[in-house]
Amino acid sequence: MWAPQVMDLARIRQVPGLEGLENRAFEASHAHIHPTLTHLSRVMAPAIEKVAENVYSAVGFDSANSTFVIGDDGVVVIDAMTSIENMRAAHTAFKTICDLPVKGIVYSHSHGDHWAGSPAAVPSGNPEGIPVIAHRQFLAEVGRI
């Protein structure tokens, strides 16, 4: 039976190069955002957390997370946050751990916090044709938003 792995988050968050990064998630109180969400943003420091061997999660850069999976010759990005600026900060921080190129992006679903920052993970205009993997209704669902 699977059991969750307990990790020392204080130790994991000590990633060299992240000390100067500010929390890029939404921190200010707002009438349209539940107070518990802004509280979480205020206490969530930007970090690259090791989830498993060759799997890292970028947290605290945005209200959404992004996952980086390291392969033999490149990285697959799973979900790409809500903005290019936040994803760029997370990708820059991840490069202190692994500087392999992004070889693919996966969108877990069509909500904007899973794909809007993806231009920061690929070269401008995607000249290398990095594949983007999403379910077959992805574009139709994004078009409804």
ROLOLO-182588 format. One record per atom (N, C-alpha, C): residue number from 1; residue in three letters; atom name; x, y negated, z negated. Coordinates in steps of 0.1 Angstrom, whole numbers. Each point is the difference from the previous one (the first is absolute). Example, Ala and Ser with C-alpha at 12.3 -4.5 7.8 and 13.67 -1.06 7.14 Angstrom:
<sites>
<site k="1" r="Ala" a="N" x="132" y="57" z="-78"/>
<site k="1" r="Ala" a="CA" x="-9" y="-12" z="0"/>
<site k="1" r="Ala" a="C" x="9" y="-12" z="0"/>
<site k="2" r="Ser" a="N" x="-4" y="-11" z="7"/>
<site k="2" r="Ser" a="CA" x="9" y="-11" z="0"/>
<site k="2" r="Ser" a="C" x="-8" y="-11" z="-8"/>
</sites>
This chain:
<sites>
<site k="1" r="Met" a="N" x="8" y="12" z="0"/>
<site k="1" r="Met" a="CA" x="-8" y="-12" z="0"/>
<site k="1" r="Met" a="C" x="9" y="-12" z="0"/>
<site k="2" r="Trp" a="N" x="-4" y="-10" z="8"/>
<site k="2" r="Trp" a="CA" x="7" y="-13" z="1"/>
<site k="2" r="Trp" a="C" x="-2" y="-8" z="-12"/>
<site k="3" r="Ala" a="N" x="11" y="-7" z="-5"/>
<site k="3" r="Ala" a="CA" x="-1" y="-9" z="-11"/>
<site k="3" r="Ala" a="C" x="7" y="-13" z="4"/>
<site k="4" r="Pro" a="N" x="-5" y="-11" z="-4"/>
<site k="4" r="Pro" a="CA" x="7" y="-13" z="4"/>
<site k="4" r="Pro" a="C" x="13" y="-1" z="-7"/>
<site k="5" r="Gln" a="N" x="9" y="-6" z="7"/>
<site k="5" r="Gln" a="CA" x="14" y="-2" z="-5"/>
<site k="5" r="Gln" a="C" x="0" y="-13" z="-9"/>
<site k="6" r="Val" a="N" x="5" y="1" z="-12"/>
<site k="6" r="Val" a="CA" x="1" y="-12" z="-8"/>
<site k="6" r="Val" a="C" x="14" y="-6" z="2"/>
<site k="7" r="Met" a="N" x="0" y="-13" z="3"/>
<site k="7" r="Met" a="CA" x="12" y="-7" z="4"/>
<site k="7" r="Met" a="C" x="2" y="-12" z="-10"/>
<site k="8" r="Asp" a="N" x="12" y="-3" z="-2"/>
<site k="8" r="Asp" a="CA" x="4" y="-12" z="-8"/>
<site k="8" r="Asp" a="C" x="-1" y="-12" z="10"/>
<site k="9" r="Leu" a="N" x="-11" y="-8" z="0"/>
<site k="9" r="Leu" a="CA" x="-1" y="-10" z="10"/>
<site k="9" r="Leu" a="C" x="10" y="-12" z="-2"/>
<site k="10" r="Ala" a="N" x="3" y="-2" z="-13"/>
<site k="10" r="Ala" a="CA" x="10" y="-11" z="-2"/>
<site k="10" r="Ala" a="C" x="14" y="4" z="7"/>
<site k="11" r="Arg" a="N" x="3" y="13" z="0"/>
<site k="11" r="Arg" a="CA" x="13" y="4" z="6"/>
<site k="11" r="Arg" a="C" x="-2" y="-1" z="15"/>
<site k="12" r="Ile" a="N" x="-11" y="5" z="5"/>
<site k="12" r="Ile" a="CA" x="-2" y="0" z="15"/>
<site k="12" r="Ile" a="C" x="0" y="-14" z="6"/>
<site k="13" r="Arg" a="N" x="-6" y="-9" z="-7"/>
<site k="13" r="Arg" a="CA" x="-1" y="-14" z="5"/>
<site k="13" r="Arg" a="C" x="13" y="-7" z="1"/>
<site k="14" r="Gln" a="N" x="11" y="5" z="-6"/>
<site k="14" r="Gln" a="CA" x="12" y="-6" z="0"/>
<site k="14" r="Gln" a="C" x="7" y="2" z="14"/>
<site k="15" r="Val" a="N" x="-5" y="-6" z="10"/>
<site k="15" r="Val" a="CA" x="6" y="2" z="14"/>
<site k="15" r="Val" a="C" x="9" y="-12" z="3"/>
<site k="16" r="Pro" a="N" x="12" y="3" z="3"/>
<site k="16" r="Pro" a="CA" x="9" y="-12" z="3"/>
<site k="16" r="Pro" a="C" x="-5" y="-8" z="11"/>
<site k="17" r="Gly" a="N" x="1" y="-13" z="-1"/>
<site k="17" r="Gly" a="CA" x="-5" y="-9" z="10"/>
<site k="17" r="Gly" a="C" x="-14" y="-5" z="-2"/>
<site k="18" r="Leu" a="N" x="-8" y="6" z="-9"/>
<site k="18" r="Leu" a="CA" x="-14" y="-5" z="-2"/>
<site k="18" r="Leu" a="C" x="-1" y="-10" z="-11"/>
<site k="19" r="Glu" a="N" x="11" y="-3" z="-7"/>
<site k="19" r="Glu" a="CA" x="-1" y="-8" z="-12"/>
<site k="19" r="Glu" a="C" x="-6" y="-14" z="4"/>
<site k="20" r="Gly" a="N" x="3" y="-5" z="11"/>
<site k="20" r="Gly" a="CA" x="-4" y="-14" z="4"/>
<site k="20" r="Gly" a="C" x="-14" y="-1" z="7"/>
<site k="21" r="Leu" a="N" x="-6" y="11" z="3"/>
<site k="21" r="Leu" a="CA" x="-13" y="0" z="7"/>
<site k="21" r="Leu" a="C" x="-11" y="-4" z="-10"/>
<site k="22" r="Glu" a="N" x="-9" y="-8" z="5"/>
<site k="22" r="Glu" a="CA" x="-11" y="-4" z="-8"/>
<site k="22" r="Glu" a="C" x="-12" y="9" z="3"/>
<site k="23" r="Asn" a="N" x="-9" y="0" z="-8"/>
<site k="23" r="Asn" a="CA" x="-13" y="8" z="2"/>
<site k="23" r="Asn" a="C" x="-7" y="-7" z="11"/>
<site k="24" r="Arg" a="N" x="-2" y="7" z="11"/>
<site k="24" r="Arg" a="CA" x="-7" y="-6" z="12"/>
<site k="24" r="Arg" a="C" x="-15" y="4" z="0"/>
<site k="25" r="Ala" a="N" x="-5" y="7" z="-10"/>
<site k="25" r="Ala" a="CA" x="-14" y="3" z="0"/>
<site k="25" r="Ala" a="C" x="-8" y="-12" z="-5"/>
<site k="26" r="Phe" a="N" x="-13" y="0" z="2"/>
<site k="26" r="Phe" a="CA" x="-8" y="-11" z="-4"/>
<site k="26" r="Phe" a="C" x="-1" y="-1" z="-15"/>
<site k="27" r="Glu" a="N" x="6" y="-11" z="-6"/>
<site k="27" r="Glu" a="CA" x="1" y="-1" z="-14"/>
<site k="27" r="Glu" a="C" x="-10" y="-10" z="-6"/>
<site k="28" r="Ala" a="N" x="-5" y="-10" z="7"/>
<site k="28" r="Ala" a="CA" x="-8" y="-11" z="-5"/>
<site k="28" r="Ala" a="C" x="-14" y="5" z="-2"/>
<site k="29" r="Ser" a="N" x="-7" y="-5" z="-10"/>
<site k="29" r="Ser" a="CA" x="-14" y="4" z="-2"/>
<site k="29" r="Ser" a="C" x="-8" y="-6" z="11"/>
<site k="30" r="His" a="N" x="-10" y="7" z="4"/>
<site k="30" r="His" a="CA" x="-9" y="-5" z="11"/>
<site k="30" r="His" a="C" x="-14" y="6" z="-2"/>
<site k="31" r="Ala" a="N" x="-10" y="-8" z="4"/>
<site k="31" r="Ala" a="CA" x="-14" y="4" z="-2"/>
<site k="31" r="Ala" a="C" x="-3" y="13" z="7"/>
<site k="32" r="His" a="N" x="7" y="3" z="11"/>
<site k="32" r="His" a="CA" x="-4" y="12" z="8"/>
<site k="32" r="His" a="C" x="9" y="12" z="-2"/>
<site k="33" r="Ile" a="N" x="9" y="-1" z="-10"/>
<site k="33" r="Ile" a="CA" x="9" y="11" z="-4"/>
<site k="33" r="Ile" a="C" x="-2" y="4" z="-14"/>
<site k="34" r="His" a="N" x="-3" y="13" z="-2"/>
<site k="34" r="His" a="CA" x="-2" y="4" z="-14"/>
<site k="34" r="His" a="C" x="12" y="-2" z="-9"/>
<site k="35" r="Pro" a="N" x="-2" y="-5" z="-12"/>
<site k="35" r="Pro" a="CA" x="11" y="-4" z="-9"/>
<site k="35" r="Pro" a="C" x="10" y="12" z="-2"/>
<site k="36" r="Thr" a="N" x="-5" y="12" z="0"/>
<site k="36" r="Thr" a="CA" x="10" y="11" z="-3"/>
<site k="36" r="Thr" a="C" x="9" y="2" z="12"/>
<site k="37" r="Leu" a="N" x="-4" y="-4" z="12"/>
<site k="37" r="Leu" a="CA" x="10" y="1" z="11"/>
<site k="37" r="Leu" a="C" x="11" y="-11" z="-1"/>
<site k="38" r="Thr" a="N" x="-4" y="-12" z="-3"/>
<site k="38" r="Thr" a="CA" x="10" y="-10" z="-2"/>
<site k="38" r="Thr" a="C" x="9" y="3" z="-12"/>
<site k="39" r="His" a="N" x="-5" y="6" z="-10"/>
<site k="39" r="His" a="CA" x="8" y="4" z="-11"/>
<site k="39" r="His" a="C" x="10" y="10" z="4"/>
<site k="40" r="Leu" a="N" x="-4" y="10" z="8"/>
<site k="40" r="Leu" a="CA" x="9" y="10" z="5"/>
<site k="40" r="Leu" a="C" x="11" y="-6" z="8"/>
<site k="41" r="Ser" a="N" x="-3" y="-10" z="9"/>
<site k="41" r="Ser" a="CA" x="10" y="-7" z="8"/>
<site k="41" r="Ser" a="C" x="10" y="-7" z="-9"/>
<site k="42" r="Arg" a="N" x="-4" y="-6" z="-11"/>
<site k="42" r="Arg" a="CA" x="9" y="-8" z="-8"/>
<site k="42" r="Arg" a="C" x="10" y="9" z="-7"/>
<site k="43" r="Val" a="N" x="-4" y="13" z="-3"/>
<site k="43" r="Val" a="CA" x="9" y="8" z="-7"/>
<site k="43" r="Val" a="C" x="8" y="10" z="9"/>
<site k="44" r="Met" a="N" x="-4" y="1" z="12"/>
<site k="44" r="Met" a="CA" x="7" y="9" z="10"/>
<site k="44" r="Met" a="C" x="11" y="-6" z="7"/>
<site k="45" r="Ala" a="N" x="12" y="2" z="-5"/>
<site k="45" r="Ala" a="CA" x="12" y="-5" z="6"/>
<site k="45" r="Ala" a="C" x="3" y="7" z="13"/>
<site k="46" r="Pro" a="N" x="5" y="-7" z="10"/>
<site k="46" r="Pro" a="CA" x="4" y="7" z="13"/>
<site k="46" r="Pro" a="C" x="10" y="10" z="-3"/>
<site k="47" r="Ala" a="N" x="-2" y="12" z="6"/>
<site k="47" r="Ala" a="CA" x="10" y="11" z="-2"/>
<site k="47" r="Ala" a="C" x="-2" y="10" z="11"/>
<site k="48" r="Ile" a="N" x="11" y="8" z="2"/>
<site k="48" r="Ile" a="CA" x="0" y="11" z="9"/>
<site k="48" r="Ile" a="C" x="1" y="12" z="-9"/>
<site k="49" r="Glu" a="N" x="-11" y="8" z="-2"/>
<site k="49" r="Glu" a="CA" x="1" y="11" z="-9"/>
<site k="49" r="Glu" a="C" x="1" y="13" z="8"/>
<site k="50" r="Lys" a="N" x="9" y="9" z="-5"/>
<site k="50" r="Lys" a="CA" x="2" y="13" z="6"/>
<site k="50" r="Lys" a="C" x="-11" y="9" z="-5"/>
<site k="51" r="Val" a="N" x="-8" y="5" z="9"/>
<site k="51" r="Val" a="CA" x="-11" y="8" z="-3"/>
<site k="51" r="Val" a="C" x="4" y="15" z="0"/>
<site k="52" r="Ala" a="N" x="8" y="4" z="10"/>
<site k="52" r="Ala" a="CA" x="5" y="13" z="2"/>
<site k="52" r="Ala" a="C" x="13" y="-1" z="8"/>
<site k="53" r="Glu" a="N" x="6" y="12" z="2"/>
<site k="53" r="Glu" a="CA" x="12" y="0" z="9"/>
<site k="53" r="Glu" a="C" x="-3" y="-6" z="13"/>
<site k="54" r="Asn" a="N" x="7" y="-11" z="4"/>
<site k="54" r="Asn" a="CA" x="-2" y="-7" z="13"/>
<site k="54" r="Asn" a="C" x="-14" y="-7" z="2"/>
<site k="55" r="Val" a="N" x="-7" y="-2" z="-11"/>
<site k="55" r="Val" a="CA" x="-13" y="-7" z="0"/>
<site k="55" r="Val" a="C" x="0" y="-12" z="-10"/>
<site k="56" r="Tyr" a="N" x="-2" y="-12" z="5"/>
<site k="56" r="Tyr" a="CA" x="0" y="-12" z="-8"/>
<site k="56" r="Tyr" a="C" x="-12" y="-8" z="2"/>
<site k="57" r="Ser" a="N" x="-5" y="-6" z="-11"/>
<site k="57" r="Ser" a="CA" x="-12" y="-9" z="0"/>
<site k="57" r="Ser" a="C" x="4" y="-14" z="-3"/>
<site k="58" r="Ala" a="N" x="-4" y="-10" z="8"/>
<site k="58" r="Ala" a="CA" x="3" y="-14" z="-2"/>
<site k="58" r="Ala" a="C" x="-13" y="-5" z="-8"/>
<site k="59" r="Val" a="N" x="2" y="-5" z="-12"/>
<site k="59" r="Val" a="CA" x="-10" y="-5" z="-8"/>
<site k="59" r="Val" a="C" x="3" y="-14" z="-5"/>
<site k="60" r="Gly" a="N" x="-11" y="-8" z="-2"/>
<site k="60" r="Gly" a="CA" x="2" y="-13" z="-6"/>
<site k="60" r="Gly" a="C" x="3" y="-11" z="10"/>
<site k="61" r="Phe" a="N" x="2" y="4" z="13"/>
<site k="61" r="Phe" a="CA" x="3" y="-10" z="10"/>
<site k="61" r="Phe" a="C" x="-13" y="-6" z="6"/>
<site k="62" r="Asp" a="N" x="-11" y="7" z="-3"/>
<site k="62" r="Asp" a="CA" x="-13" y="-3" z="7"/>
<site k="62" r="Asp" a="C" x="-11" y="6" z="-9"/>
<site k="63" r="Ser" a="N" x="-12" y="-2" z="3"/>
<site k="63" r="Ser" a="CA" x="-11" y="7" z="-7"/>
<site k="63" r="Ser" a="C" x="-1" y="14" z="4"/>
<site k="64" r="Ala" a="N" x="7" y="4" z="11"/>
<site k="64" r="Ala" a="CA" x="0" y="14" z="5"/>
<site k="64" r="Ala" a="C" x="14" y="5" z="0"/>
<site k="65" r="Asn" a="N" x="2" y="13" z="0"/>
<site k="65" r="Asn" a="CA" x="13" y="6" z="0"/>
<site k="65" r="Asn" a="C" x="3" y="5" z="14"/>
<site k="66" r="Ser" a="N" x="13" y="3" z="2"/>
<site k="66" r="Ser" a="CA" x="5" y="6" z="13"/>
<site k="66" r="Ser" a="C" x="9" y="11" z="-4"/>
<site k="67" r="Thr" a="N" x="0" y="11" z="7"/>
<site k="67" r="Thr" a="CA" x="8" y="11" z="-2"/>
<site k="67" r="Thr" a="C" x="11" y="2" z="11"/>
<site k="68" r="Phe" a="N" x="12" y="3" z="-4"/>
<site k="68" r="Phe" a="CA" x="11" y="3" z="10"/>
<site k="68" r="Phe" a="C" x="4" y="14" z="-2"/>
<site k="69" r="Val" a="N" x="0" y="8" z="11"/>
<site k="69" r="Val" a="CA" x="4" y="14" z="0"/>
<site k="69" r="Val" a="C" x="13" y="1" z="8"/>
<site k="70" r="Ile" a="N" x="11" y="4" z="-6"/>
<site k="70" r="Ile" a="CA" x="12" y="1" z="7"/>
<site k="70" r="Ile" a="C" x="2" y="14" z="7"/>
<site k="71" r="Gly" a="N" x="2" y="-1" z="13"/>
<site k="71" r="Gly" a="CA" x="3" y="13" z="8"/>
<site k="71" r="Gly" a="C" x="15" y="1" z="3"/>
<site k="72" r="Asp" a="N" x="3" y="9" z="9"/>
<site k="72" r="Asp" a="CA" x="14" y="2" z="4"/>
<site k="72" r="Asp" a="C" x="6" y="-12" z="7"/>
<site k="73" r="Asp" a="N" x="-8" y="-7" z="9"/>
<site k="73" r="Asp" a="CA" x="6" y="-10" z="8"/>
<site k="73" r="Asp" a="C" x="-8" y="-13" z="-1"/>
<site k="74" r="Gly" a="N" x="-10" y="-1" z="-9"/>
<site k="74" r="Gly" a="CA" x="-8" y="-12" z="-1"/>
<site k="74" r="Gly" a="C" x="-10" y="1" z="-11"/>
<site k="75" r="Val" a="N" x="-8" y="-10" z="-1"/>
<site k="75" r="Val" a="CA" x="-10" y="-2" z="-11"/>
<site k="75" r="Val" a="C" x="-14" y="-1" z="6"/>
<site k="76" r="Val" a="N" x="-10" y="6" z="-6"/>
<site k="76" r="Val" a="CA" x="-14" y="-1" z="3"/>
<site k="76" r="Val" a="C" x="-6" y="-9" z="-11"/>
<site k="77" r="Val" a="N" x="-7" y="-10" z="4"/>
<site k="77" r="Val" a="CA" x="-7" y="-9" z="-9"/>
<site k="77" r="Val" a="C" x="-15" y="4" z="0"/>
<site k="78" r="Ile" a="N" x="-5" y="2" z="-12"/>
<site k="78" r="Ile" a="CA" x="-14" y="3" z="-2"/>
<site k="78" r="Ile" a="C" x="-6" y="-12" z="-6"/>
<site k="79" r="Asp" a="N" x="-9" y="-6" z="7"/>
<site k="79" r="Asp" a="CA" x="-7" y="-13" z="-4"/>
<site k="79" r="Asp" a="C" x="9" y="-11" z="-1"/>
<site k="80" r="Ala" a="N" x="-4" y="-12" z="4"/>
<site k="80" r="Ala" a="CA" x="9" y="-11" z="1"/>
<site k="80" r="Ala" a="C" x="-5" y="-13" z="-6"/>
<site k="81" r="Met" a="N" x="-7" y="1" z="-11"/>
<site k="81" r="Met" a="CA" x="-4" y="-12" z="-8"/>
<site k="81" r="Met" a="C" x="-9" y="-10" z="7"/>
<site k="82" r="Thr" a="N" x="-3" y="-11" z="-6"/>
<site k="82" r="Thr" a="CA" x="-10" y="-10" z="5"/>
<site k="82" r="Thr" a="C" x="7" y="-11" z="9"/>
<site k="83" r="Ser" a="N" x="13" y="-2" z="-1"/>
<site k="83" r="Ser" a="CA" x="6" y="-11" z="7"/>
<site k="83" r="Ser" a="C" x="14" y="4" z="5"/>
<site k="84" r="Ile" a="N" x="4" y="-7" z="10"/>
<site k="84" r="Ile" a="CA" x="13" y="2" z="6"/>
<site k="84" r="Ile" a="C" x="11" y="-4" z="-10"/>
<site k="85" r="Glu" a="N" x="-3" y="-12" z="-7"/>
<site k="85" r="Glu" a="CA" x="10" y="-5" z="-9"/>
<site k="85" r="Glu" a="C" x="2" y="10" z="-12"/>
<site k="86" r="Asn" a="N" x="-10" y="6" z="-5"/>
<site k="86" r="Asn" a="CA" x="1" y="9" z="-11"/>
<site k="86" r="Asn" a="C" x="7" y="13" z="4"/>
<site k="87" r="Met" a="N" x="-4" y="5" z="12"/>
<site k="87" r="Met" a="CA" x="6" y="12" z="5"/>
<site k="87" r="Met" a="C" x="15" y="-2" z="3"/>
<site k="88" r="Arg" a="N" x="3" y="-12" z="5"/>
<site k="88" r="Arg" a="CA" x="14" y="-3" z="3"/>
<site k="88" r="Arg" a="C" x="8" y="1" z="-12"/>
<site k="89" r="Ala" a="N" x="-5" y="-6" z="-11"/>
<site k="89" r="Ala" a="CA" x="7" y="0" z="-13"/>
<site k="89" r="Ala" a="C" x="2" y="15" z="-5"/>
<site k="90" r="Ala" a="N" x="-11" y="8" z="1"/>
<site k="90" r="Ala" a="CA" x="1" y="14" z="-4"/>
<site k="90" r="Ala" a="C" x="10" y="7" z="8"/>
<site k="91" r="His" a="N" x="0" y="-2" z="13"/>
<site k="91" r="His" a="CA" x="9" y="8" z="9"/>
<site k="91" r="His" a="C" x="14" y="-5" z="-2"/>
<site k="92" r="Thr" a="N" x="2" y="-12" z="-2"/>
<site k="92" r="Thr" a="CA" x="14" y="-5" z="-3"/>
<site k="92" r="Thr" a="C" x="5" y="7" z="-13"/>
<site k="93" r="Ala" a="N" x="-8" y="0" z="-10"/>
<site k="93" r="Ala" a="CA" x="4" y="7" z="-13"/>
<site k="93" r="Ala" a="C" x="2" y="15" z="2"/>
<site k="94" r="Phe" a="N" x="-8" y="6" z="8"/>
<site k="94" r="Phe" a="CA" x="2" y="15" z="3"/>
<site k="94" r="Phe" a="C" x="13" y="2" z="8"/>
<site k="95" r="Lys" a="N" x="4" y="-9" z="8"/>
<site k="95" r="Lys" a="CA" x="13" y="1" z="8"/>
<site k="95" r="Lys" a="C" x="12" y="1" z="-10"/>
<site k="96" r="Thr" a="N" x="-1" y="-4" z="-12"/>
<site k="96" r="Thr" a="CA" x="11" y="1" z="-10"/>
<site k="96" r="Thr" a="C" x="1" y="15" z="-4"/>
<site k="97" r="Ile" a="N" x="-10" y="8" z="3"/>
<site k="97" r="Ile" a="CA" x="0" y="14" z="-3"/>
<site k="97" r="Ile" a="C" x="4" y="8" z="12"/>
<site k="98" r="Cys" a="N" x="-7" y="-4" z="12"/>
<site k="98" r="Cys" a="CA" x="2" y="8" z="12"/>
<site k="98" r="Cys" a="C" x="-1" y="-10" z="12"/>
<site k="99" r="Asp" a="N" x="10" y="-1" z="8"/>
<site k="99" r="Asp" a="CA" x="0" y="-9" z="11"/>
<site k="99" r="Asp" a="C" x="-2" y="7" z="14"/>
<site k="100" r="Leu" a="N" x="-6" y="12" z="-1"/>
<site k="100" r="Leu" a="CA" x="-4" y="7" z="13"/>
<site k="100" r="Leu" a="C" x="-11" y="-8" z="6"/>
<site k="101" r="Pro" a="N" x="-1" y="1" z="14"/>
<site k="101" r="Pro" a="CA" x="-11" y="-8" z="6"/>
<site k="101" r="Pro" a="C" x="-14" y="7" z="-2"/>
<site k="102" r="Val" a="N" x="-10" y="-9" z="1"/>
<site k="102" r="Val" a="CA" x="-14" y="5" z="0"/>
<site k="102" r="Val" a="C" x="-2" y="8" z="13"/>
<site k="103" r="Lys" a="N" x="-5" y="12" z="-2"/>
<site k="103" r="Lys" a="CA" x="-3" y="9" z="12"/>
<site k="103" r="Lys" a="C" x="-15" y="2" z="2"/>
<site k="104" r="Gly" a="N" x="-8" y="-4" z="-9"/>
<site k="104" r="Gly" a="CA" x="-15" y="1" z="1"/>
<site k="104" r="Gly" a="C" x="-7" y="-7" z="-11"/>
<site k="105" r="Ile" a="N" x="-13" y="-3" z="2"/>
<site k="105" r="Ile" a="CA" x="-8" y="-6" z="-10"/>
<site k="105" r="Ile" a="C" x="-13" y="8" z="0"/>
<site k="106" r="Val" a="N" x="-5" y="2" z="-12"/>
<site k="106" r="Val" a="CA" x="-13" y="7" z="-2"/>
<site k="106" r="Val" a="C" x="-9" y="-9" z="-7"/>
<site k="107" r="Tyr" a="N" x="-12" y="-2" z="6"/>
<site k="107" r="Tyr" a="CA" x="-11" y="-7" z="-7"/>
<site k="107" r="Tyr" a="C" x="-9" y="10" z="-6"/>
<site k="108" r="Ser" a="N" x="-2" y="0" z="-13"/>
<site k="108" r="Ser" a="CA" x="-8" y="10" z="-7"/>
<site k="108" r="Ser" a="C" x="-15" y="-2" z="3"/>
<site k="109" r="His" a="N" x="-4" y="-13" z="2"/>
<site k="109" r="His" a="CA" x="-13" y="-3" z="4"/>
<site k="109" r="His" a="C" x="-1" y="-15" z="5"/>
<site k="110" r="Ser" a="N" x="-11" y="-5" z="4"/>
<site k="110" r="Ser" a="CA" x="-1" y="-12" z="7"/>
<site k="110" r="Ser" a="C" x="-1" y="-13" z="-9"/>
<site k="111" r="His" a="N" x="0" y="1" z="-13"/>
<site k="111" r="His" a="CA" x="0" y="-12" z="-8"/>
<site k="111" r="His" a="C" x="13" y="-8" z="3"/>
<site k="112" r="Gly" a="N" x="-2" y="-13" z="1"/>
<site k="112" r="Gly" a="CA" x="11" y="-9" z="3"/>
<site k="112" r="Gly" a="C" x="13" y="1" z="-9"/>
<site k="113" r="Asp" a="N" x="-2" y="4" z="-12"/>
<site k="113" r="Asp" a="CA" x="11" y="1" z="-9"/>
<site k="113" r="Asp" a="C" x="9" y="12" z="3"/>
<site k="114" r="His" a="N" x="-4" y="8" z="10"/>
<site k="114" r="His" a="CA" x="8" y="11" z="4"/>
<site k="114" r="His" a="C" x="7" y="-2" z="13"/>
<site k="115" r="Trp" a="N" x="-2" y="-10" z="7"/>
<site k="115" r="Trp" a="CA" x="6" y="-2" z="13"/>
<site k="115" r="Trp" a="C" x="5" y="-15" z="3"/>
<site k="116" r="Ala" a="N" x="-6" y="-10" z="-6"/>
<site k="116" r="Ala" a="CA" x="3" y="-14" z="4"/>
<site k="116" r="Ala" a="C" x="14" y="-4" z="-1"/>
<site k="117" r="Gly" a="N" x="8" y="6" z="-8"/>
<site k="117" r="Gly" a="CA" x="14" y="-4" z="-1"/>
<site k="117" r="Gly" a="C" x="10" y="8" z="9"/>
<site k="118" r="Ser" a="N" x="-5" y="9" z="8"/>
<site k="118" r="Ser" a="CA" x="8" y="9" z="8"/>
<site k="118" r="Ser" a="C" x="10" y="-7" z="9"/>
<site k="119" r="Pro" a="N" x="-2" y="-12" z="6"/>
<site k="119" r="Pro" a="CA" x="10" y="-6" z="8"/>
<site k="119" r="Pro" a="C" x="13" y="-2" z="-7"/>
<site k="120" r="Ala" a="N" x="0" y="-1" z="-13"/>
<site k="120" r="Ala" a="CA" x="13" y="-2" z="-8"/>
<site k="120" r="Ala" a="C" x="8" y="13" z="0"/>
<site k="121" r="Ala" a="N" x="-6" y="11" z="3"/>
<site k="121" r="Ala" a="CA" x="7" y="13" z="-1"/>
<site k="121" r="Ala" a="C" x="6" y="5" z="14"/>
<site k="122" r="Val" a="N" x="-3" y="-7" z="10"/>
<site k="122" r="Val" a="CA" x="5" y="4" z="14"/>
<site k="122" r="Val" a="C" x="7" y="-12" z="6"/>
<site k="123" r="Pro" a="N" x="8" y="2" z="10"/>
<site k="123" r="Pro" a="CA" x="6" y="-11" z="7"/>
<site k="123" r="Pro" a="C" x="-11" y="-8" z="7"/>
<site k="124" r="Ser" a="N" x="2" y="-13" z="2"/>
<site k="124" r="Ser" a="CA" x="-9" y="-9" z="6"/>
<site k="124" r="Ser" a="C" x="-6" y="6" z="13"/>
<site k="125" r="Gly" a="N" x="-13" y="1" z="0"/>
<site k="125" r="Gly" a="CA" x="-7" y="5" z="12"/>
<site k="125" r="Gly" a="C" x="1" y="15" z="2"/>
<site k="126" r="Asn" a="N" x="6" y="7" z="-9"/>
<site k="126" r="Asn" a="CA" x="2" y="15" z="1"/>
<site k="126" r="Asn" a="C" x="6" y="5" z="13"/>
<site k="127" r="Pro" a="N" x="12" y="-6" z="4"/>
<site k="127" r="Pro" a="CA" x="5" y="4" z="13"/>
<site k="127" r="Pro" a="C" x="5" y="14" z="1"/>
<site k="128" r="Glu" a="N" x="2" y="7" z="-12"/>
<site k="128" r="Glu" a="CA" x="4" y="14" z="1"/>
<site k="128" r="Glu" a="C" x="-11" y="9" z="0"/>
<site k="129" r="Gly" a="N" x="-13" y="-5" z="0"/>
<site k="129" r="Gly" a="CA" x="-11" y="8" z="1"/>
<site k="129" r="Gly" a="C" x="-2" y="9" z="-12"/>
<site k="130" r="Ile" a="N" x="2" y="-5" z="-12"/>
<site k="130" r="Ile" a="CA" x="-1" y="7" z="-12"/>
<site k="130" r="Ile" a="C" x="-15" y="5" z="-2"/>
<site k="131" r="Pro" a="N" x="-2" y="13" z="-1"/>
<site k="131" r="Pro" a="CA" x="-14" y="4" z="-1"/>
<site k="131" r="Pro" a="C" x="-7" y="-4" z="-12"/>
<site k="132" r="Val" a="N" x="-13" y="-3" z="2"/>
<site k="132" r="Val" a="CA" x="-9" y="-4" z="-11"/>
<site k="132" r="Val" a="C" x="-10" y="11" z="-1"/>
<site k="133" r="Ile" a="N" x="-2" y="6" z="-11"/>
<site k="133" r="Ile" a="CA" x="-9" y="12" z="-1"/>
<site k="133" r="Ile" a="C" x="-12" y="-5" z="-9"/>
<site k="134" r="Ala" a="N" x="-12" y="2" z="6"/>
<site k="134" r="Ala" a="CA" x="-12" y="-4" z="-7"/>
<site k="134" r="Ala" a="C" x="-11" y="9" z="5"/>
<site k="135" r="His" a="N" x="-12" y="1" z="-7"/>
<site k="135" r="His" a="CA" x="-10" y="9" z="4"/>
<site k="135" r="His" a="C" x="-7" y="-6" z="13"/>
<site k="136" r="Arg" a="N" x="-7" y="8" z="7"/>
<site k="136" r="Arg" a="CA" x="-5" y="-4" z="13"/>
<site k="136" r="Arg" a="C" x="-10" y="-12" z="0"/>
<site k="137" r="Gln" a="N" x="-6" y="-2" z="-11"/>
<site k="137" r="Gln" a="CA" x="-10" y="-12" z="-1"/>
<site k="137" r="Gln" a="C" x="6" y="-12" z="-6"/>
<site k="138" r="Phe" a="N" x="13" y="0" z="-2"/>
<site k="138" r="Phe" a="CA" x="7" y="-11" z="-6"/>
<site k="138" r="Phe" a="C" x="-3" y="-14" z="6"/>
<site k="139" r="Leu" a="N" x="2" y="-1" z="14"/>
<site k="139" r="Leu" a="CA" x="-2" y="-13" z="6"/>
<site k="139" r="Leu" a="C" x="-14" y="-4" z="0"/>
<site k="140" r="Ala" a="N" x="-9" y="9" z="2"/>
<site k="140" r="Ala" a="CA" x="-15" y="-3" z="-1"/>
<site k="140" r="Ala" a="C" x="-3" y="-6" z="-14"/>
<site k="141" r="Glu" a="N" x="5" y="6" z="-10"/>
<site k="141" r="Glu" a="CA" x="-3" y="-4" z="-14"/>
<site k="141" r="Glu" a="C" x="7" y="-14" z="-3"/>
<site k="142" r="Val" a="N" x="12" y="-2" z="5"/>
<site k="142" r="Val" a="CA" x="6" y="-13" z="-2"/>
<site k="142" r="Val" a="C" x="-8" y="-11" z="7"/>
<site k="143" r="Gly" a="N" x="-5" y="4" z="12"/>
<site k="143" r="Gly" a="CA" x="-8" y="-10" z="8"/>
<site k="143" r="Gly" a="C" x="-13" y="-4" z="-7"/>
<site k="144" r="Arg" a="N" x="-5" y="8" z="-9"/>
<site k="144" r="Arg" a="CA" x="-12" y="-3" z="-8"/>
<site k="144" r="Arg" a="C" x="3" y="-10" z="-11"/>
<site k="145" r="Ile" a="N" x="12" y="-1" z="-5"/>
<site k="145" r="Ile" a="CA" x="3" y="-7" z="-12"/>
<site k="145" r="Ile" a="C" x="-2" y="-15" z="3"/>
</sites>
